[in-house]
Amino acid sequence: MVKDPVCGMNVDEKTAKLKSQYMGKTYYFCNPSCKATFDTNPKKHAGGETKSSGHSSSSCGCGCC
């Protein structure tokens, strides 16, 4: 499992359908909204962990929860 770089939700990289490449690394997403947010500004989200301590729809607005 890896973390969605936008919202922090766990994503199974083996079955994830949503992914993007940035600086030679693959990033995986839980939701099309998170992927779109990343693709708009990958540098902002590619630093690793999200700033929130846990995922909730109010922290990122992706609506996946």
C-alpha positions in Angstrom: 0.0 0.0 0.0 1.0 3.5 -0.7 -0.5 6.9 0.3 -2.4 9.1 -2.1 -0.1 12.2 -2.1 -3.1 14.6 -2.1 -5.4 13.2 0.6 -3.2 10.6 2.4 -5.6 7.7 1.9 -4.0 4.2 1.5 -4.0 3.0 -2.1 -3.1 -0.5 -3.4 -0.5 0.3 -6.1 -1.1 -3.2 -7.6 -4.7 -2.6 -8.4 -4.9 1.3 -8.6 -6.3 2.5 -11.9 -5.4 6.2 -11.3 -1.8 7.1 -11.4 0.6 9.8 -12.6 4.3 10.0 -13.3 6.3 12.9 -12.0 10.1 13.2 -11.8 10.6 9.5 -12.6 8.2 8.3 -9.8 4.7 6.9 -10.1 2.0 8.3 -7.8 -1.3 6.5 -7.1 -4.7 8.0 -6.3 -7.9 7.0 -4.6 -10.1 9.2 -6.6 -10.1 11.1 -10.0 -10.4 14.4 -8.0 -7.1 13.7 -6.2 -5.4 12.8 -9.4 -6.6 16.0 -11.1 -5.4 18.0 -8.1 -2.0 16.4 -8.3 -1.7 16.8 -12.0 -2.5 20.5 -11.7 0.5 21.1 -9.4 2.6 17.9 -8.9 5.4 19.8 -7.2 3.2 20.8 -4.3 2.1 17.2 -3.6 5.1 15.1 -4.6 7.0 15.8 -1.3 5.7 12.7 0.4 3.2 12.7 3.3 0.3 15.0 3.3 0.1 17.8 5.8 -3.0 16.3 7.5 -2.6 13.7 10.2 -5.3 11.5 8.7 -7.7 11.4 5.8 -11.1 13.0 5.9 -13.2 14.5 3.3 -12.9 17.9 5.0 -9.1 17.8 4.8 -8.8 17.5 1.0 -12.3 17.8 -0.4 -11.9 14.8 -2.7 -15.1 13.2 -1.6 -13.7 9.6 -1.4 -14.9 9.1 2.1 
